[in-house]
Amino acid sequence: MLNNLKKWHESKTGLTFFTLIELGITYAFASLSIDQGNLLWYLLTLIFFVGALQNFIKLIGTIIHGKHPAS
């Protein structure tokens, strides 16, 4: 089951989905961090933003090269 999830995550659809989900979570944590000023919320915002950025870069690489680059 995890292998199927990994394969799907590496596809264009999976990368797009995870990028959008992580951006949504980033937005929620950013709102919380601005509202409450808690450093934990800022840290979680940064972590999810970096994850979304990584997925977006992989998606662009997949679109340009036609397949997911080997890790």
N, CA, C and O atoms as CSV, one atom per row, in Angstrom:
chain,resi,resn,atom,element,x,y,z
A,1,MET,N,N,0.816,-1.184,0.000
A,1,MET,CA,C,0.000,0.000,0.000
A,1,MET,C,C,0.869,1.261,0.000
A,1,MET,O,O,0.571,2.214,-0.720
A,2,LEU,N,N,1.934,1.274,0.796
A,2,LEU,CA,C,2.816,2.434,0.819
A,2,LEU,C,C,3.563,2.596,-0.494
A,2,LEU,O,O,3.857,3.716,-0.909
A,3,ASN,N,N,3.875,1.470,-1.155
A,3,ASN,CA,C,4.528,1.562,-2.458
A,3,ASN,C,C,3.609,2.216,-3.480
A,3,ASN,O,O,4.060,3.006,-4.309
A,4,ASN,N,N,2.311,1.888,-3.423
A,4,ASN,CA,C,1.354,2.512,-4.336
A,4,ASN,C,C,1.242,4.008,-4.070
A,4,ASN,O,O,1.153,4.802,-5.007
A,5,LEU,N,N,1.247,4.398,-2.786
A,5,LEU,CA,C,1.187,5.812,-2.438
A,5,LEU,C,C,2.438,6.533,-2.917
A,5,LEU,O,O,2.359,7.658,-3.411
A,6,LYS,N,N,3.593,5.889,-2.774
A,6,LYS,CA,C,4.836,6.505,-3.231
A,6,LYS,C,C,4.829,6.688,-4.746
A,6,LYS,O,O,5.244,7.735,-5.243
A,7,LYS,N,N,4.362,5.685,-5.481
A,7,LYS,CA,C,4.281,5.797,-6.944
A,7,LYS,C,C,3.344,6.928,-7.341
A,7,LYS,O,O,3.644,7.708,-8.245
A,8,TRP,N,N,2.194,7.013,-6.651
A,8,TRP,CA,C,1.232,8.057,-6.977
A,8,TRP,C,C,1.782,9.426,-6.611
A,8,TRP,O,O,1.557,10.392,-7.340
A,9,HIS,N,N,2.497,9.531,-5.500
A,9,HIS,CA,C,3.075,10.803,-5.071
A,9,HIS,C,C,4.099,11.300,-6.080
A,9,HIS,O,O,4.267,12.510,-6.235
A,10,GLU,N,N,4.784,10.398,-6.769
A,10,GLU,CA,C,5.791,10.777,-7.752
A,10,GLU,C,C,5.195,11.105,-9.119
A,10,GLU,O,O,5.914,11.576,-10.000
A,11,SER,N,N,3.896,10.868,-9.315
A,11,SER,CA,C,3.264,11.216,-10.588
A,11,SER,C,C,2.926,12.708,-10.606
A,11,SER,O,O,2.959,13.373,-9.570
A,12,LYS,N,N,2.603,13.223,-11.791
A,12,LYS,CA,C,2.256,14.642,-11.911
A,12,LYS,C,C,1.031,14.976,-11.067
A,12,LYS,O,O,0.992,16.014,-10.406
A,13,THR,N,N,0.045,14.109,-11.090
A,13,THR,CA,C,-1.170,14.343,-10.312
A,13,THR,C,C,-0.872,14.334,-8.817
A,13,THR,O,O,-1.354,15.194,-8.080
A,14,GLY,N,N,-0.087,13.373,-8.375
A,14,GLY,CA,C,0.258,13.273,-6.964
A,14,GLY,C,C,1.070,14.464,-6.480
A,14,GLY,O,O,0.816,14.996,-5.399
A,15,LEU,N,N,2.048,14.884,-7.279
A,15,LEU,CA,C,2.853,16.042,-6.899
A,15,LEU,C,C,2.003,17.306,-6.829
A,15,LEU,O,O,2.167,18.124,-5.924
A,16,THR,N,N,1.099,17.458,-7.785
A,16,THR,CA,C,0.205,18.622,-7.777
A,16,THR,C,C,-0.686,18.596,-6.543
A,16,THR,O,O,-0.849,19.613,-5.869
A,17,PHE,N,N,-1.258,17.439,-6.248
A,17,PHE,CA,C,-2.140,17.296,-5.101
A,17,PHE,C,C,-1.409,17.617,-3.797
A,17,PHE,O,O,-1.903,18.400,-2.986
A,18,PHE,N,N,-0.237,17.018,-3.593
A,18,PHE,CA,C,0.501,17.248,-2.358
A,18,PHE,C,C,0.991,18.688,-2.250
A,18,PHE,O,O,1.032,19.240,-1.151
A,19,THR,N,N,1.361,19.304,-3.368
A,19,THR,CA,C,1.766,20.707,-3.342
A,19,THR,C,C,0.617,21.589,-2.889
A,19,THR,O,O,0.795,22.461,-2.039
A,20,LEU,N,N,-0.558,21.365,-3.451
A,20,LEU,CA,C,-1.716,22.188,-3.086
A,20,LEU,C,C,-2.135,21.958,-1.635
A,20,LEU,O,O,-2.474,22.909,-0.931
A,21,ILE,N,N,-2.114,20.722,-1.191
A,21,ILE,CA,C,-2.474,20.421,0.199
A,21,ILE,C,C,-1.480,21.073,1.159
A,21,ILE,O,O,-1.878,21.673,2.157
A,22,GLU,N,N,-0.200,20.955,0.858
A,22,GLU,CA,C,0.804,21.557,1.739
A,22,GLU,C,C,0.728,23.083,1.722
A,22,GLU,O,O,0.986,23.722,2.742
A,23,LEU,N,N,0.381,23.671,0.588
A,23,LEU,CA,C,0.193,25.125,0.558
A,23,LEU,C,C,-1.007,25.543,1.400
A,23,LEU,O,O,-0.972,26.580,2.063
A,24,GLY,N,N,-2.059,24.748,1.376
A,24,GLY,CA,C,-3.219,25.031,2.221
A,24,GLY,C,C,-2.871,24.942,3.702
A,24,GLY,O,O,-3.271,25.797,4.492
A,25,ILE,N,N,-2.132,23.913,4.071
A,25,ILE,CA,C,-1.710,23.768,5.461
A,25,ILE,C,C,-0.776,24.908,5.850
A,25,ILE,O,O,-0.848,25.422,6.966
A,26,THR,N,N,0.100,25.302,4.930
A,26,THR,CA,C,0.999,26.431,5.171
A,26,THR,C,C,0.212,27.699,5.436
A,26,THR,O,O,0.539,28.461,6.345
A,27,TYR,N,N,-0.825,27.925,4.643
A,27,TYR,CA,C,-1.664,29.112,4.828
A,27,TYR,C,C,-2.332,29.099,6.205
A,27,TYR,O,O,-2.396,30.125,6.881
A,28,ALA,N,N,-2.826,27.931,6.610
A,28,ALA,CA,C,-3.486,27.825,7.916
A,28,ALA,C,C,-2.498,28.107,9.053
A,28,ALA,O,O,-2.819,28.843,9.986
A,29,PHE,N,N,-1.310,27.528,8.975
A,29,PHE,CA,C,-0.317,27.765,10.019
A,29,PHE,C,C,0.183,29.203,9.996
A,29,PHE,O,O,0.462,29.772,11.051
A,30,ALA,N,N,0.301,29.804,8.808
A,30,ALA,CA,C,0.723,31.203,8.728
A,30,ALA,C,C,-0.318,32.109,9.383
A,30,ALA,O,O,0.030,33.059,10.085
A,31,SER,N,N,-1.583,31.813,9.152
A,31,SER,CA,C,-2.646,32.596,9.783
A,31,SER,C,C,-2.584,32.468,11.302
A,31,SER,O,O,-2.712,33.457,12.023
A,32,LEU,N,N,-2.388,31.242,11.779
A,32,LEU,CA,C,-2.276,31.028,13.222
A,32,LEU,C,C,-1.058,31.748,13.805
A,32,LEU,O,O,-1.133,32.344,14.879
A,33,SER,N,N,0.053,31.684,13.088
A,33,SER,CA,C,1.272,32.307,13.623
A,33,SER,C,C,1.147,33.819,13.663
A,33,SER,O,O,1.641,34.449,14.598
A,34,ILE,N,N,0.502,34.413,12.676
A,34,ILE,CA,C,0.307,35.868,12.687
A,34,ILE,C,C,-0.683,36.254,13.780
A,34,ILE,O,O,-0.491,37.254,14.472
A,35,ASP,N,N,-1.733,35.467,13.933
A,35,ASP,CA,C,-2.772,35.768,14.915
A,35,ASP,C,C,-2.274,35.603,16.351
A,35,ASP,O,O,-2.544,36.447,17.205
A,36,GLN,N,N,-1.545,34.512,16.616
A,36,GLN,CA,C,-1.156,34.191,17.989
A,36,GLN,C,C,0.297,34.520,18.319
A,36,GLN,O,O,0.645,34.647,19.493
A,37,GLY,N,N,1.148,34.658,17.308
A,37,GLY,CA,C,2.541,34.987,17.551
A,37,GLY,C,C,3.355,33.865,18.169
A,37,GLY,O,O,4.416,34.116,18.741
A,38,ASN,N,N,2.883,32.644,18.066
A,38,ASN,CA,C,3.574,31.494,18.650
A,38,ASN,C,C,4.672,31.024,17.694
A,38,ASN,O,O,4.422,30.833,16.504
A,39,LEU,N,N,5.878,30.840,18.211
A,39,LEU,CA,C,6.997,30.408,17.371
A,39,LEU,C,C,6.793,29.019,16.788
A,39,LEU,O,O,7.303,28.726,15.707
A,40,LEU,N,N,6.059,28.161,17.480
A,40,LEU,CA,C,5.778,26.827,16.954
A,40,LEU,C,C,4.998,26.920,15.649
A,40,LEU,O,O,5.286,26.182,14.707
A,41,TRP,N,N,4.017,27.815,15.577
A,41,TRP,CA,C,3.247,27.980,14.344
A,41,TRP,C,C,4.131,28.489,13.209
A,41,TRP,O,O,3.984,28.062,12.064
A,42,TYR,N,N,5.062,29.414,13.533
A,42,TYR,CA,C,6.001,29.892,12.512
A,42,TYR,C,C,6.879,28.748,11.998
A,42,TYR,O,O,7.131,28.647,10.798
A,43,LEU,N,N,7.341,27.894,12.904
A,43,LEU,CA,C,8.176,26.763,12.517
A,43,LEU,C,C,7.402,25.797,11.620
A,43,LEU,O,O,7.925,25.349,10.600
A,44,LEU,N,N,6.171,25.476,11.990
A,44,LEU,CA,C,5.355,24.583,11.175
A,44,LEU,C,C,5.047,25.208,9.809
A,44,LEU,O,O,4.994,24.507,8.799
A,45,THR,N,N,4.845,26.524,9.788
A,45,THR,CA,C,4.640,27.219,8.517
A,45,THR,C,C,5.845,27.031,7.615
A,45,THR,O,O,5.704,26.719,6.432
A,46,LEU,N,N,7.023,27.222,8.173
A,46,LEU,CA,C,8.252,27.085,7.400
A,46,LEU,C,C,8.446,25.653,6.903
A,46,LEU,O,O,8.829,25.443,5.752
A,47,ILE,N,N,8.185,24.678,7.757
A,47,ILE,CA,C,8.362,23.270,7.382
A,47,ILE,C,C,7.432,22.896,6.232
A,47,ILE,O,O,7.872,22.283,5.259
A,48,PHE,N,N,6.153,23.258,6.329
A,48,PHE,CA,C,5.214,22.897,5.269
A,48,PHE,C,C,5.465,23.698,3.995
A,48,PHE,O,O,5.211,23.202,2.898
A,49,PHE,N,N,5.961,24.933,4.124
A,49,PHE,CA,C,6.281,25.713,2.929
A,49,PHE,C,C,7.449,25.085,2.173
A,49,PHE,O,O,7.428,25.010,0.944
A,50,VAL,N,N,8.462,24.637,2.900
A,50,VAL,CA,C,9.604,23.976,2.262
A,50,VAL,C,C,9.154,22.686,1.577
A,50,VAL,O,O,9.606,22.383,0.473
A,51,GLY,N,N,8.267,21.923,2.223
A,51,GLY,CA,C,7.738,20.705,1.608
A,51,GLY,C,C,6.967,21.002,0.334
A,51,GLY,O,O,7.114,20.290,-0.660
A,52,ALA,N,N,6.146,22.045,0.352
A,52,ALA,CA,C,5.389,22.428,-0.840
A,52,ALA,C,C,6.342,22.877,-1.940
A,52,ALA,O,O,6.138,22.553,-3.109
A,53,LEU,N,N,7.373,23.617,-1.574
A,53,LEU,CA,C,8.351,24.085,-2.550
A,53,LEU,C,C,9.100,22.912,-3.179
A,53,LEU,O,O,9.345,22.914,-4.386
A,54,GLN,N,N,9.463,21.917,-2.382
A,54,GLN,CA,C,10.137,20.726,-2.912
A,54,GLN,C,C,9.240,19.977,-3.890
A,54,GLN,O,O,9.694,19.564,-4.957
A,55,ASN,N,N,7.971,19.802,-3.532
A,55,ASN,CA,C,7.051,19.120,-4.436
A,55,ASN,C,C,6.857,19.907,-5.724
A,55,ASN,O,O,6.770,19.318,-6.801
A,56,PHE,N,N,6.789,21.230,-5.625
A,56,PHE,CA,C,6.619,22.061,-6.807
A,56,PHE,C,C,7.834,21.951,-7.730
A,56,PHE,O,O,7.681,21.860,-8.948
A,57,ILE,N,N,9.020,21.958,-7.165
A,57,ILE,CA,C,10.234,21.824,-7.982
A,57,ILE,C,C,10.284,20.455,-8.654
A,57,ILE,O,O,10.672,20.351,-9.818
A,58,LYS,N,N,9.893,19.402,-7.929
A,58,LYS,CA,C,9.824,18.062,-8.533
A,58,LYS,C,C,8.791,18.025,-9.650
A,58,LYS,O,O,9.011,17.380,-10.675
A,59,LEU,N,N,7.660,18.714,-9.459
A,59,LEU,CA,C,6.623,18.759,-10.491
A,59,LEU,C,C,7.151,19.443,-11.745
A,59,LEU,O,O,6.932,18.951,-12.851
A,60,ILE,N,N,7.832,20.556,-11.593
A,60,ILE,CA,C,8.407,21.253,-12.740
A,60,ILE,C,C,9.422,20.356,-13.442
A,60,ILE,O,O,9.445,20.295,-14.671
A,61,GLY,N,N,10.260,19.659,-12.677
A,61,GLY,CA,C,11.220,18.719,-13.267
A,61,GLY,C,C,10.529,17.602,-14.020
A,61,GLY,O,O,10.993,17.183,-15.081
A,62,THR,N,N,9.433,17.121,-13.483
A,62,THR,CA,C,8.676,16.060,-14.142
A,62,THR,C,C,8.069,16.563,-15.445
A,62,THR,O,O,8.062,15.846,-16.445
A,63,ILE,N,N,7.568,17.773,-15.438
A,63,ILE,CA,C,6.966,18.341,-16.647
A,63,ILE,C,C,8.041,18.577,-17.710
A,63,ILE,O,O,7.822,18.282,-18.885
A,64,ILE,N,N,9.180,19.098,-17.314
A,64,ILE,CA,C,10.241,19.408,-18.279
A,64,ILE,C,C,10.883,18.141,-18.826
A,64,ILE,O,O,11.097,18.034,-20.033
A,65,HIS,N,N,11.194,17.183,-17.964
A,65,HIS,CA,C,11.904,15.984,-18.394
A,65,HIS,C,C,10.984,14.833,-18.778
A,65,HIS,O,O,11.448,13.836,-19.330
A,66,GLY,N,N,9.719,14.948,-18.504
A,66,GLY,CA,C,8.771,13.921,-18.908
A,66,GLY,C,C,8.624,12.760,-17.953
A,66,GLY,O,O,7.710,11.951,-18.106
A,67,LYS,N,N,9.494,12.660,-16.981
A,67,LYS,CA,C,9.368,11.622,-15.961
A,67,LYS,C,C,10.062,12.120,-14.716
A,67,LYS,O,O,10.808,13.099,-14.759
A,68,HIS,N,N,9.818,11.448,-13.608
A,68,HIS,CA,C,10.408,11.850,-12.332
A,68,HIS,C,C,11.894,11.516,-12.347
A,68,HIS,O,O,12.257,10.374,-12.627
A,69,PRO,N,N,12.772,12.489,-12.050
A,69,PRO,CA,C,14.200,12.186,-12.027
A,69,PRO,C,C,14.551,11.176,-10.937
A,69,PRO,O,O,13.940,11.164,-9.869
A,70,ALA,N,N,15.528,10.341,-11.215
A,70,ALA,CA,C,15.937,9.314,-10.240
A,70,ALA,C,C,16.550,9.962,-9.022
A,70,ALA,O,O,17.285,10.943,-9.131
A,71,SER,N,N,16.242,9.406,-7.849
A,71,SER,CA,C,16.778,9.948,-6.589
A,71,SER,C,C,18.141,9.360,-6.308
A,71,SER,O,O,18.758,9.689,-5.295
